[in-house]
């Protein structure tokens, strides 16, 4: 994984949350998370999956969200493992 993927993931999160002085742009943020996800960044799978599962800022799709969260957990993402243990 290249550092570009880390930056794209962070940018996506900041765009969704509006953190670090970033203008909130959910649509572009989700696009960036999906780019990081497609590049193999496991935490991005968790982030997109959690958004979909909960229907936060994107249309709810529990089945797709849960699949992504499980994939992230299998890849070692602790937040995904914790999420699964709490549902």
FENTARA-V627028 format. One record per helix or strand of 2 or more residues. SS is the DSSP state (H for helix, E for strand). FROM is the first residue (numbers start at 1). TO is the last residue. Records with the same first field share a line. If there is no record, write none. Layout:
SS=FROM-TO / FROM-TO
This chain:
H=3-17 / 19-21 / 26-38 / 42-54 / 62-74 / 78-86
